[in-house]
């Protein structure tokens, strides 16, 4: 159950990151379409590898949550 929860949380983060980078991914795709031959193959593989690495490192890019200081109330 714990792993399923982590998987769903990761999938949510992937979806959120992908939506945030829509135009970057669209640019990759358009650039790939303009190429031909071996260049198209090499760039296509590079795009896939970079996207996979980008998605796998979501946890590393996440900023740590800051603890809010406890405020003491005087009586």
Secondary structure, DSSP 8 states (H G I E B T S, - for coil): -HHHHHHHHHHHHHHHHHHHTHHHHHHHHHHHHH--HHHHHHHHHHHHHHHHHHHHTHHHHS-------------
